[in-house]
Amino acid sequence: MRAMLALILSAVPAAAQELIVHPVEPGIWAIEGPAEQRSAANLGNNATFGLIETADGAVLVDPGGSWKGAQALHDVVRTLTDQPVTYVIDTGGQDHRWIGNAYWQAQGAQTVAAKAAIEDQAARASVQMMVLGQLLGDALEGTEPVHARIAFGEGFDLTLGGVEIQVRQPGHAHTPGDSYVWLPQSRTVFTGDIVYVGRVPGVMEFSDSAGWLEAFAAVEALDPMHLVPGHGPATTLAQAQADTRDYLVNLRTQIRAHIEEGGDIIGAVEVDQSAFEYLDQFDSLARRNAQTVFQQMEWE
């Protein structure tokens, strides 16, 4: 199967070849973008996306990070299914979770997102487009930030071609509107940015490290057989626990002890995160994460 997919993908444009397909179950795929900064080469698709095929159309989990990024994603989708993409689910507020919406709306797809995600997108759209302009250059041409047309509160349910799809927004995690997509029949979950695998989670000024653990617990409660993270390949719940939950628990534990000992934000960067040095981007993110979590926990 992998050899066949590699042969098929060799015929698609170079930007689509930046995306790696991981079969999860029949009719379900993870589509993994490169673990690097957004660039003209990857078209802003530096995340993991998902595809669900049904007899009545396909559902895409996250639209791509630009108009051309969405096109590249579509090139890959066409190698996997003949079904048109009828729904696109935005799982959060980061650019690759929604900036490609306009492309899919032009193809006739319904776009879906949590209200909290749309609010976060609106608040950060101008900054995201400015940064994408610097990183993608001319490759950003044609991109317009367009929000999902279907907005939900805590949940959205869809049954398409006999496939039951549940979208839930469990709380503020990496971004305020992070959502997961649950397929109960195959016990498959697409987590968006609630889960990072193989790289350090980015705890940003718009993140909530405590809420993130609560959102992760909601994913754990599903007891999924298959887990597709927001970054990294399709994996297991155990690996997600090791790379995301345990990282956040350790960081918050270390920062809490640092605060109780009278430590300040400058010294927060020295708290012990060495157990997670195996994760990509550890050197660039760990110390910044520590200071961000210190700022959050100082007032908890």
C-alpha positions in Angstrom: 0.0 0.0 0.0 2.7 2.5 0.9 4.7 1.7 -2.3 1.5 2.2 -4.3 0.8 5.6 -2.6 4.4 6.7 -3.2 4.1 5.8 -6.9 0.8 7.7 -7.2 2.1 10.8 -5.4 5.2 10.9 -7.6 2.8 12.1 -10.4 1.5 15.1 -8.4 3.0 18.6 -8.2 6.0 19.2 -6.0 4.1 21.1 -3.3 1.8 18.1 -2.9 4.8 15.9 -2.5 5.7 17.8 0.6 2.7 15.9 2.2 3.0 12.4 3.5 0.0 10.1 3.4 -0.6 7.7 6.3 -3.4 5.2 5.9 -5.3 4.8 9.2 -8.3 2.6 8.3 -10.1 1.9 5.0 -11.3 5.3 3.8 -9.4 7.2 6.5 -6.1 8.9 6.1 -3.7 11.2 7.9 -1.9 13.7 5.6 1.3 14.9 7.3 3.0 18.2 6.3 6.7 18.8 7.0 7.9 19.5 10.5 9.4 22.9 9.7 8.6 26.5 9.5 6.0 27.7 6.9 7.7 28.4 3.6 7.1 28.8 -0.2 8.0 25.2 -0.6 5.4 23.8 1.9 2.8 26.6 1.2 2.0 26.9 4.9 1.0 23.2 5.2 3.4 22.5 8.1 0.7 20.5 10.0 -1.1 17.2 9.8 -4.5 17.1 8.1 -7.1 14.3 7.8 -9.3 12.8 5.1 -12.5 10.8 5.6 -14.1 9.1 2.6 -17.8 8.2 2.6 -20.2 7.0 -0.1 -21.7 10.5 -0.2 -18.6 12.7 -0.3 -15.3 13.2 1.6 -14.6 15.2 4.7 -11.3 17.1 5.1 -10.0 17.9 8.5 -8.3 21.3 8.2 -8.1 23.1 4.9 -4.4 24.0 4.4 -2.3 27.1 5.1 -2.9 29.2 2.0 -4.9 29.0 -1.3 -2.1 27.2 -3.0 -1.6 25.1 0.1 -5.2 24.0 -0.2 -4.7 23.2 -3.9 -1.7 21.1 -3.0 -3.8 19.3 -0.4 -6.5 18.8 -3.0 -3.9 17.2 -5.3 -3.2 14.6 -2.7 -6.9 14.1 -1.9 -7.6 13.3 -5.6 -5.0 10.4 -5.4 -6.9 8.9 -2.5 -10.6 9.2 -3.4 -12.9 10.1 -6.3 -15.4 11.6 -3.9 -15.7 15.4 -3.9 -14.8 17.1 -0.6 -18.2 18.2 0.7 -17.2 19.3 4.2 -14.0 20.9 5.6 -13.6 21.1 9.4 -11.4 23.7 10.9 -9.9 22.4 14.2 -8.5 25.7 15.6 -7.1 29.1 15.2 -3.7 28.6 13.7 -3.4 29.6 10.0 -3.1 26.1 8.6 -6.4 25.2 10.4 -8.4 27.8 8.4 -6.6 30.1 6.0 -7.3 27.7 3.1 -11.1 27.9 3.6 -11.7 30.2 0.6 -10.3 27.6 -1.8 -12.6 24.8 -0.5 -15.6 27.1 -0.5 -14.9 27.9 -4.1 -15.1 24.1 -4.7 -18.5 24.0 -3.1 -17.5 22.5 0.2 -19.3 23.4 3.5 -16.8 24.8 6.0 -17.3 24.2 9.8 -15.6 25.6 12.9 -16.2 26.3 16.6 -17.3 29.8 17.4 -14.3 30.2 19.7 -12.0 29.2 16.9 -13.6 31.8 14.5 -13.2 34.5 17.2 -9.5 33.6 17.6 -9.0 33.6 13.8 -10.6 37.0 13.5 -8.4 38.4 16.3 -5.2 37.1 14.7 -5.9 37.1 11.0 -4.0 40.3 10.1 -0.9 39.1 12.0 -1.1 35.6 10.5 -1.4 37.0 7.0 1.5 39.4 7.6 3.7 36.6 8.8 2.6 34.3 5.9 3.5 37.1 3.5 7.0 37.2 4.9 7.5 33.4 4.9 5.7 32.4 1.7 6.3 35.5 -0.4 4.7 35.2 -3.9 3.3 31.7 -2.9 0.7 33.5 -0.8 -0.9 34.9 -3.9 -4.6 34.4 -4.1 -5.0 33.8 -0.4 -7.8 35.5 1.5 -8.7 34.8 5.1 -12.3 33.5 5.0 -14.0 32.0 8.1 -16.1 28.9 8.2 -19.7 29.3 7.2 -21.1 26.9 9.8 -20.2 27.8 13.4 -20.9 25.7 16.4 -20.7 26.1 20.1 -19.4 22.9 21.9 -20.2 20.4 19.2 -21.3 19.6 15.7 -22.6 16.2 14.5 -22.7 15.0 10.9 -23.6 11.6 9.4 -22.5 11.4 5.8 -22.7 8.2 3.7 -23.3 6.2 6.8 -20.2 7.5 8.6 -20.9 9.2 11.9 -18.7 12.2 12.6 -18.6 14.2 15.9 -16.8 17.4 16.3 -16.2 18.7 19.8 -14.6 21.8 21.2 -13.5 20.7 24.7 -11.8 23.9 25.8 -8.9 26.3 25.4 -5.7 24.4 24.5 -3.0 25.5 22.1 -5.6 28.0 20.8 -8.9 29.0 22.3 -11.1 27.1 19.8 -9.1 23.8 19.4 -11.5 21.0 18.5 -11.2 17.3 17.8 -13.0 15.1 15.2 -14.2 11.8 16.5 -15.3 8.8 14.3 -17.0 6.4 16.8 -17.4 3.6 14.4 -13.7 3.2 13.8 -12.6 4.8 17.1 -10.5 7.3 15.2 -9.8 10.8 16.5 -8.3 13.8 14.7 -7.0 16.0 17.5 -5.9 19.2 15.8 -3.4 21.1 17.9 -4.5 19.4 21.1 -1.8 16.8 20.3 1.7 17.2 19.0 3.7 14.1 18.3 7.5 14.0 17.8 8.0 17.7 18.5 7.6 20.0 21.5 4.2 21.6 21.8 4.3 25.3 21.4 2.8 27.1 24.4 2.1 30.5 23.1 0.7 33.7 24.5 -2.8 32.7 23.2 -2.5 29.2 24.6 -3.8 27.9 28.0 -1.6 25.2 29.5 -4.1 24.2 32.2 -7.0 24.1 29.7 -4.8 22.2 27.3 -4.5 19.3 29.8 -8.3 19.4 30.2 -8.8 19.2 26.5 -6.3 16.3 26.3 -8.2 14.5 29.0 -11.3 14.8 26.8 -9.4 13.0 24.0 -8.2 10.4 26.4 -11.7 9.7 27.6 -12.6 8.6 24.0 -10.1 5.7 24.3 -9.3 5.9 20.6 -7.8 3.1 18.7 -6.3 5.5 16.1 -5.1 9.0 16.8 -4.2 11.6 14.2 -2.4 14.5 15.8 -2.2 18.1 14.7 1.5 17.7 14.1 3.2 14.4 13.4 2.2 11.0 11.9 -0.8 8.9 12.8 -0.1 7.4 16.2 -1.4 5.9 19.4 -2.9 7.4 22.5 0.1 6.2 24.5 2.5 8.2 22.2 0.3 11.2 22.4 0.3 11.0 26.2 4.1 10.8 26.2 4.8 13.6 23.8 2.1 16.1 24.7 0.4 15.3 28.0 3.5 14.3 29.9 5.4 17.3 28.5 2.8 19.7 29.7 2.4 18.0 33.1 6.1 18.1 33.7 6.4 21.8 32.6 3.6 22.9 34.9 4.9 20.8 37.8 8.4 22.3 37.4 7.1 25.9 37.0 4.8 25.5 40.1 7.8 24.4 42.2 9.9 27.3 40.8 7.2 29.8 41.8 6.8 28.3 45.2 10.5 28.6 45.8 10.3 32.4 44.9 11.7 32.0 41.4 11.1 34.7 38.7 10.4 34.6 35.0 14.1 34.9 34.1 15.0 31.8 36.1 12.0 29.9 34.7 14.0 29.0 31.6 16.2 26.8 33.7 13.5 24.4 35.0 14.2 20.8 34.2 12.7 19.7 30.8 15.6 17.4 29.9 13.3 14.3 29.8 11.9 15.7 26.6 15.1 16.6 24.7 14.2 13.8 22.3 11.4 15.9 20.8 12.1 18.1 17.7 12.3 21.8 18.3 13.2 21.3 22.0 16.1 23.8 21.8 14.0 26.5 20.2 10.8 26.1 22.2 11.4 24.7 25.6 12.8 27.8 27.3 10.2 30.1 25.7 7.4 27.7 26.8 8.7 27.8 30.4 8.4 31.6 30.5 5.0 31.6 28.9 3.7 29.0 31.5 5.3 31.0 34.3 3.3 34.0 33.2 0.1 31.9 33.2 0.7 30.1 36.5 1.8 33.2 38.4 -1.8 34.3 38.6 -3.6 30.9 38.9 
